[in-house]
């Protein structure tokens, strides 16, 4: 750690009395669809030749049959070639009897906020992501991800993607469950006898939640747009009209649609992609809310990888990927969501925070509509209201002793 970085880290710690915090998240539950799909999404032959892994995943097995371990390791190898991290990702894998048609439940073992280098203050990051961004172990070598598979399921243990009637491809399920542990999960839920919707754990959103928007481009975690908790928030969660605001330009006109059915499905809603938009057998179907019998999908899909990249994961071979978690690279100032209807957030990483940062927002004809100085040490993430502005293109000018940039902003 450089002296300059250490100075800003200590200064940040002084001003942020909350400091680093951790908690235990609620796992995501994934269900079986007993209908046969007879579909296969497999890696191309050139990808079957193993590339050099850019991350390391270590698995500890409890009561696993050897044949299940082989399939699990195949899924692990796929993720190791996708993720970029200098910290080992430790998985606690259990083979247990679970009632009903639950395939598995999974998630990060701990979530963290206000850790080293994370671009967003007071936002929960899953442990393995926070460790990848910060470049250090946060949980003293304990497990980062928990995956429990239902031993009662009629599993298919093959590694070639062959499908069989009534059997569930274990590699597909494990790829899906690991994604939840990597941060593909939301804190959104219903409370008060299911009368109100709510986001957050201990009052803070998951990083995944930050990018959830509705069809009007309103951010679900924005206090300007929605009261939390509220019946209005519940209506959003069951609207079948939610999206994930990725910055990958390839999906600017087709943002990932989120699974938000009515009625709300605990353990399924919001933490999955919409199944009708990405049906079984299509390239983006891995993170649908249920996995069907005779369905194999051994590719996470570019849409899923774009979402993981959006929350902070550096990933290999993704067009327009943002690299946020390499230790040597200077982290960028993030502006989100963009485009926006009501407000934008500006998140300043630790090494770029100063007592005085000049912020100007100007229209395309040069008229300055916002001009203010902000202490980004005290307000590492600040918000600019766009409510009174007419729709159009604006330019955000950010200037301090450490950073200058201009960003194009679109107001709907």
N, C-alpha and C positions, 0 to 999 in steps of 0.2 A: 504494500500500500504506500503510495507516494505521500510526502509531507503535505503537499497541497490538498490531496484528497482527504487525508486524515484531519486536516484543519477544518475543512467544510463538514466532515462527518461529525466532529466534536461540536461544531457550532450548531449544526442541525439538532443534535441530541440535546443541546442546552435549551433551544427554543421549543422543541417538541417534547413536552413533559410526559406524554404517553410512552415514548420510546418504543422499542421492539416489543411486540406482543404476540402471543400464540394462543391457539384454541383448537379444539377437536371438532371437525365438521361432521355433518350428518351424511352417511353414505348414500349413494345412488343405487336404487334397486332396478334390476333389469329382468324382464319377463320373457317367457317363451311363447311363441305363436305356434301351435301344434299343426297348423296347415303346412303341407309341403310346398316349398318354393321351386326346387330344382333349378337353382340359379348359381352361377359361379362368376366371381370377379377375382381373377388371379393375377399375380405379378407376371410381367412379360418375361420371356426367356432370358433376356439380357440382365434382368434384375435377379434372376435365380442364382447368378454367379455373385457370391457375397462380396459386397463392397467393404472397405475398411470402416468399421463402426466409428461414429463420432460421439458416442456416449457409451456408458457402461451401466448395464442393469443387472443387479444381483438379486437372485430369488432364493428365499428360504421356504421350503415346502413342508407342510404338515399333513400327514396321512394321504399324500398323493400316490396313486399307482404310477409305476414307472412310465407306462405308455402315455399317461396324461402329462407327465413332466416333459416328455419329448415334444409334444404339441405345444405346450406352454413356452418352451425355449424357442421354438420356431417363431412364435409371435413376438417374443422378447427381441429376437434378432432383427425383426423387421423394424421395430421401434428404435433399436440401437443405430440403425443406418439412417434414420430420419432426424432424430434429435441431436442437437449440439450442446454438450455440457461437459465441463471438466470435473463435475461432482458425480460420484456414483449414485444411482437411483436404486434404492433397496425396497424390494417388494416382499411382503408377507403374504404368501399364498396358502390358503386353507381349503381342504377337501372335506365338506361337511354335508350332512343330511339337512335339507331345508324343505319345509312343507310346500305343497302346491307346485305351481309352474314357474317359480322364480328360478331363473338360470343362474344368477349370481348377484351379489351386491359388492360394491367397491367404492373406493375414494381415497383421497389423501389421508394419511394418519394424523397430520396436523396442518393447520393453516397459520400463516404469519402475516403481520403487517408492520410497516415502518422498518424493514430490514435494509441491508446495504444495497444501494444502487437502484432500488425499485423506483420506477418513474412516478408512481402514484402513491401519495401519502394517505394513510388511513383507509387503505383498501386491502382486503384479505387476498393473499397469494397462497396457493398450495405449496407445501414444503419443497418438493423437487424443483418447482419453478423458481421459488425464492432463492434456493441454493444455486441454481444455474445462473441467475442474474447476479447474485452477490459473490459467487465464486468461492463459497465456503460452506461447511457443514453447519446446519442450524439445530439439529436434534440429537447431537452427541452420538451419531452412528446408529440411531434407532431406525426402524422402518419408515419409509417415506410414503408408501402406498400399501393399502390392504385390499386383497382380492379374495373373496370367498366364493367358490364354485359349488353348486349343488350336486352332491354325489349321486342323487336319485335320478338325474337326467340321463336320458338315453344318448350318450355322447358318441360322436365320431372322432376318433383320435388320429386320423390320417393327416399327413402333412402335404399332400398333393392337391388338396381342394376338392377331392371327389365327394359327391353328395349321395346320401342314401335316405330313403323314405323313413320318416319318423326319427331320424337322428340329427343331433345338433353339432355343428362343426366347432370343435373346441378352440381352434386357432382364431376363428372369427370372433367368438365371445371374448377371448382373452385380449385381443386387440382392442375391442370395444371397452372392456373394463379398465385397461391401462389408460386409455384416453381420459376416462373420468378422473383417475388419479393424477393425471397431468394437468388438470384444471378445467376439463370440459364438464363443468357442473355449476349450478346456480344455487343461490340461497333463497330463491323465491318460494313462497309457500302460502297456504291459507291458514288463518287463525280465527279465534272467536267463533267456534262452531261453523267454520268455513264461510263466515259472512264477510270476511275481509281478506284482502291480499296484502302480503308483506314481503319486503326484501331485507336482507342483512342478517348478520350474526353479531350480537352485542352492539347493534346499531351501525355496523359498517358493512358495505357491500363486498361481495366477491369480485375479483377482477373481471370475471365472465359477465357479471351483472352490468358492469359499467357500459358495455356495448350493446345492450338490449334496447331496441327502439320499436315503436309501432309503425303502422303504415303512414302516419302523418309525420314521421321522423322525430317524434317526441321521445326523449330518453326516459326510460322507466324509473331510473334512480334520480331524476331531476326533481328537486323540491319545488321548482317553479311550475312544473307540469302536473305532478301527482303528489298527493298526500300519502305518507307511509306511516302506518297501515291505513287502508281505506277500502270501502266497497268499490270505489272507482279503480283501485289497483287490482282488485279481484277481477273486475270486468276485463282489464287488459290481459290478465293471465289466462282467461278462458275465451279470448277473442278470436283465436285461430288466425291472428293477424300480426304476429310479432316477428322481428328480424334481428339479425346480428350484424352490426355495422362494421364490417371489415373495410380496411383502407386499401386492400389489394384492388387496383384499378380494373382488373379483369372482371370483378364482380360488382362494379359500381352500379350497374343497372339490373342486377339480379342478386341482391343480398341474400345470404343464407336465411331460409325461413325456419323459424323455431317451432317446435311441437308445443302448441298451446290450445288444446282441445277443451270443449265443454262436455262433461264436467272435468274439473281439474283432476289430474292423476298424480297422486303423491308418489314421489320417486321417479316419475317419468316425465311429467310436464316440465318444460323450459330447459331441462338439462339434456335434451335430445333435439335432433333435427326433425322437421315435419315429414312424416312418412309418406303422405300423399304427394309431396313435392319431389321426394327422392325415394321412389319405391324400390322394393327388393329387386336386386339384379342390376341396379344402376350404380354408377361409379361413386356417388356420394352417399350411399345407403348405409354405410357401416354404423353411423351414430343414430339410427332410427330407434324409437322407443322399445321395440321388441324385435327379436331375431327369430326367423322362422326355421322350422325343420327343413332339412335338405337345402340349406342356404350357406354358401361359403363366400366370404369376402376377405381377401388377404391384402387389400390396399386401403389405407385410411382415407384416401381421396383428397384432391387438391382443396376442396371447400373446407374440409375438416382441418387440414394443415394450415390454411389461411386463418382460420379462427384461432388455432393454437398460437400461430405467429402473432396474431393481433394482441393476445393477452401477454405476450412476452417471449414465447419460445422461439429460439433460432432453429430453423429447420432446413434440411438439405434439399437442393433441387426444386425449390419452389419459386416460380416466376414472381417477381415483384416482392420477394420476402424482405421483411425488415429484420435486421440483426440487432437485437437489444441486449443480449446476455453475454457477449464476448467481453472478457475482463479487460482487454487492452483498448477496446473501442470507446470513444467518448459517447455517452448516451445523448440522444437528441431530446429537445423539448417537444413534448407531445401536445397536439391540439386535436380535440375530439368533442363530440362527433362532427364530422365535416363531410358532407353538407349538414346543416342544422336548421331547425325551425325557431327555437326559442333561446338557446344559450350554447356557448362553447366553454369547455374546460381547457385550461392551459396547465400542464403538469411539468414541473421543472425538476430534473434530477439533482441529486445532492451536490455534485461537483460544479453546477452552474447557478446555484442559488446565491443571491446577493441582497444586501439591505435595500438597494434601490434599482429597480428595473423599469424602464420606460416602455409603456405599452400604448401603441396607437393603432386604431382601426380606421381605415379610410375607404370611402366608396371608390368605384372604378374611375370616377371623374376627379378624384383627388380630395374630396371633401372629408375632413377628419370628423368622425362621429364619436369616437372614444379616445381620450388622451389622459392617461393617469400614470402615476408612479406606484409601484407595488413592491413591498418587502417580501421577496420570495423565500427568505429564510423562515419568516413567520407564516407565510401563506404559500406553501410549496405547490399546492394546486389551487388555482383561483378561477373564478367564473366570470364571463362577460355576457351580459344579457343582450340578445338580438331582438327582443320582443318588439321594440319600437322602430326597427329598421324595415325598410321596404325590401322585398325579395330581390336578390341580385348578387353580384360578385363584389367582395370586399377584400382588402389587403391588410393583414395583421403584421405590424412591425414590432419586433421584440428587440430591445437594445439594452445591454448592460456592459460592464467592464469585461465580462467573460464570454458573452455570446451576442451575436447580432444575426437576425434573419428576418425574412419577409415570407409570409405564408398566405396563399390564396384561400379565401374562405367563401363558401357559397351559402347564402341565406335563402331558404325556401319560402 
